Amino acid sequence: MEVSLQAETREGSGKGVARKLRAQGKVPAVLYGRGIQAVPVAVDGRAISQALHTEAGRNVLIDLEVGGETHLTLPREMQRDPVRGTLLHVDFLKIARDVAIEVEVPIHLTGDSPGVKEGGIVEHHLWNLSLRCLPTEVPERIAADVSSLGIGETLRVGAISVPPGVEVLTPPDEIIVTVVVPQKPEEAAPAAAAEGVAAEGAAPAGEAAAEGATES
């Protein structure tokens, strides 16, 4: 997905300047990349938030217009307020349509696992894949089919398919999901009780140390 966004150059730096921009509904940003010097800019807060809330997420292509010139960019490092979650700063990486980039793409589980129908549950271990591809070929998500997984079986990165022209950078042996048998509460209780009995029967660490000292 590709969207257009207006940006204006900004003068000065520091917390004071950034605070004034945010009070005006703007977000401080930087445009950087191969072949250009870093340019401090500011973008409309509402516009950048809308751009980042498309299905492409952080991998949305943004045609950033600065001073009458348009740059194809990807939003990269983003800082957010830890309490409010509002965007405080964003870096725009200038890219080229014919040069591959590295991105993180979410994994979307598909299908119905036979193991789940038998009472198992899906443990999700990996949520994103690292990929390399052209900017215009970045998939919005990668499908991981669990319809063949029984209880005790796993789905690894090497078993899933990606579109042509897309290279998977995540190691193929990494586990995406595993179907396991859920532990029942009544099974956990006896184990805890047994540990308690064993603990009561054991001598406290201080007493054991004292007895050892006496024998020596």
C-alpha positions in Angstrom: 0.0 0.0 0.0 1.2 3.5 -0.8 0.0 6.8 0.6 1.0 10.5 0.1 2.1 12.7 3.0 3.1 16.3 3.2 6.1 17.4 5.3 7.6 20.7 6.1 11.2 21.4 7.0 11.8 22.5 10.5 14.4 24.7 12.1 16.1 24.1 15.3 16.2 21.0 17.5 15.8 19.9 21.1 12.9 19.3 23.4 11.6 22.8 23.3 11.2 22.9 19.5 9.6 19.4 19.5 7.2 20.4 22.3 6.0 23.4 20.3 5.5 21.3 17.2 3.4 18.7 19.1 1.3 21.4 20.6 0.5 22.4 17.0 -0.6 18.8 16.2 2.6 18.0 14.4 5.1 15.2 14.8 8.9 15.9 14.5 10.5 13.6 12.0 13.7 13.1 10.0 14.1 12.1 6.3 17.3 10.2 5.6 18.7 7.6 3.3 21.3 6.8 0.6 22.3 9.8 -1.5 20.8 12.5 0.7 21.7 14.3 3.9 19.4 13.9 6.9 16.6 16.5 6.7 14.7 17.5 9.8 11.0 17.8 9.0 7.5 17.8 10.6 4.3 16.0 9.6 0.7 16.4 10.5 0.0 14.1 13.5 -3.4 12.9 12.3 -2.2 12.2 8.8 0.8 10.1 9.9 -1.4 8.2 12.3 -3.9 7.4 9.5 -1.0 6.3 7.3 0.3 3.9 9.9 -3.1 2.4 10.6 -3.6 0.8 7.1 -3.3 -3.0 6.6 0.3 -2.5 5.7 1.1 -1.2 9.1 4.7 0.0 9.5 5.5 -1.3 6.0 3.3 1.2 4.3 5.0 3.1 1.5 4.9 6.8 2.0 5.4 9.4 -0.8 6.8 12.1 1.4 6.6 15.6 -0.2 9.2 18.0 1.1 9.8 21.4 -0.5 8.1 20.4 -3.8 10.1 17.2 -4.1 8.6 13.7 -3.5 10.6 10.9 -1.8 9.5 7.3 -1.6 10.0 6.3 2.0 9.3 3.8 4.7 8.6 4.8 8.3 11.3 3.3 10.5 12.3 4.2 14.0 9.2 5.5 15.9 9.0 6.9 19.4 5.8 6.9 21.3 4.6 8.3 24.6 4.9 5.4 27.1 1.6 6.3 28.7 -0.6 7.9 26.0 0.8 5.9 23.1 0.9 9.1 21.0 3.6 9.4 18.3 6.5 11.6 19.4 9.0 11.2 16.6 9.4 9.2 13.4 12.2 8.5 10.9 11.5 8.3 7.2 13.9 6.1 5.3 14.2 7.0 1.6 14.2 4.0 -0.6 14.2 3.0 -4.3 11.5 1.0 -6.0 14.1 -1.3 -7.7 16.3 -1.9 -4.6 15.3 -4.7 -2.1 14.6 -3.8 1.5 14.4 -5.8 4.8 11.0 -5.8 6.6 9.2 -7.5 9.4 5.8 -8.9 8.3 3.2 -10.4 10.6 2.3 -14.1 10.5 -1.4 -15.0 10.1 -2.6 -18.4 11.1 -5.0 -20.2 8.8 -6.9 -23.5 8.8 -8.2 -25.7 11.6 -5.8 -27.9 13.5 -7.0 -31.5 14.1 -5.0 -31.3 17.4 -7.2 -28.5 18.6 -10.3 -30.4 17.8 -8.9 -33.2 20.0 -8.5 -30.9 22.9 -5.1 -29.4 22.3 -4.3 -25.7 22.2 -2.0 -23.7 19.9 1.1 -22.2 21.4 2.2 -19.2 19.3 6.0 -18.7 19.4 6.7 -16.5 16.4 4.6 -13.6 15.4 6.6 -11.9 12.6 8.9 -13.0 9.7 12.0 -11.1 8.5 11.8 -10.8 4.8 13.8 -9.2 1.9 12.0 -8.0 -1.2 11.4 -5.0 -3.4 9.4 -2.2 -1.7 6.4 -2.8 -4.0 6.3 -6.5 -3.3 6.1 -6.4 0.5 3.2 -8.7 1.6 0.8 -7.4 4.2 1.0 -10.8 6.0 2.3 -14.3 5.6 -0.1 -17.2 6.0 0.8 -20.1 8.2 -1.5 -23.1 7.7 -2.0 -25.2 10.8 -4.6 -27.6 9.3 -2.2 -30.5 9.4 -1.0 -30.1 13.0 -2.0 -32.8 15.5 -1.2 -32.8 19.2 2.5 -32.5 19.8 3.3 -31.3 16.3 4.9 -28.0 15.3 5.0 -25.7 12.3 8.4 -24.2 11.5 9.4 -21.3 9.3 10.8 -23.6 6.6 7.4 -25.2 6.0 5.5 -22.1 5.0 5.3 -20.5 1.5 6.0 -16.9 0.5 5.2 -15.0 -2.7 7.7 -15.1 -5.6 10.5 -12.6 -5.3 10.3 -12.7 -1.5 13.3 -14.0 0.5 12.8 -15.3 4.1 15.6 -14.1 6.4 14.2 -15.8 9.6 16.0 -19.2 10.2 13.9 -22.1 8.7 14.1 -24.1 11.9 12.4 -21.5 14.1 9.1 -22.7 15.5 6.0 -20.7 14.6 3.4 -22.7 16.5 3.1 -25.9 18.5 -0.1 -27.8 19.4 0.1 -29.0 23.0 -2.2 -30.6 25.5 -3.3 -28.1 28.1 -2.3 -28.8 31.7 -5.3 -29.4 33.9 -5.5 -27.7 37.3 -6.0 -31.0 39.1 -2.8 -32.3 37.6 -0.8 -29.4 38.8 -2.1 -29.6 42.4 -0.7 -33.0 43.3 2.7 -32.0 42.0 2.7 -28.9 44.1 1.6 -30.9 47.2 4.4 -33.4 46.6 6.9 -30.6 46.5 5.5 -29.2 49.7 5.9 -32.6 51.5 9.4 -33.0 50.2 10.2 -29.5 51.5 8.8 -30.3 55.0 10.9 -33.5 55.2 14.1 -31.8 54.3 16.3 -30.1 57.0 16.6 -26.3 56.7 19.7 -25.2 55.0 21.1 -23.6 58.1 20.6 -26.8 60.2 22.3 -28.9 57.5 25.3 -26.6 57.5 25.6 -26.7 61.2 25.5 -30.5 61.4 28.2 -30.7 58.7 30.4 -28.4 60.8 30.0 -30.4 63.9 31.0 -33.7 62.2 34.2 -32.1 60.9 
